[in-house]
Amino acid sequence: MRTFTLAAAASLALAGAASADLIISEIVDGPLSGGTPKFVELTNTGNAPVDLANYSLGNINNGATTMGFDALVLSGILAAGDSYVVSYENSDAPGASVFFDVYSFDADNLENGSFINGDDVLVLFSGAGLAGDPGNGANVVDVFGVVGVNGDNEPWDYTDSYAVRVPTSITANGGVFNVADFVYGGRDGLEGADDAAETLNLQIFTSPGTHAFIPEPASLAMIALGGLALVRRSA
């Protein structure tokens, strides 16, 4: 888990005014063997910690309207401004994934299975039905892609490529996808002449665990208050 640094003082903000917002911030379908690395990054763009146990991450494949398997229930506490990465590969052993080979650190969650491809929809859920579709009691918090549409050659196609949330899109969409909320590498955007070139492309164009975003004015004010409190304590 890597941190987008706003200010260490953010954690000192008044709890009564705190808010949290978990979004899908980056998706990659890599060009290396087996379409790796494959990962989804989530970012807490609010000013309060998020209990990830209240969320699950699912994918809807091949233009379907429901998932063919349970969503992945998350765990841990994600601090304000931090990002959390779920990597999908054949290996879930620390230090033994293509993700590790490319980025020199492990994803926060190494999943062996439930693969995503560049034409699949990603859905972030919350609520009682954490491990299933909305009809099973889960609430859709954020979605990437259009449910019921195969993403091949759609504007949001990320096959052998990537999609990154724009810095000003910091609020979960509640299940209504807006293609303008992301910057795209374009289909095959990470392809290269060989593995070395593709690895370099991944390192240049993708940044798992570090998502830059522009906080809302209210959040900036909270950070400023926290910074003032920190200065007073150290005086």
ABEGO torsion letter per residue (X at the ends): XBBBBABAAAAABBAAABBBBBBBABBBBBABBGGOBBBBBBBBABABBBBAAABBBBBBBGGBABBABBBBBBBEBBBBGBBBBBBBBABABBGABAAAAAAGBBBABBBBEGBBBAABBBBBBBEABAABBAAAGBBBABBBEBBGBBABGBAABABGBBBBBBAABABBAGGBBBAAABBBAEBGAABBABAAAAAAAAAAABBBGBBBBBBBAAAAAAAAAAAAAAAAAAX
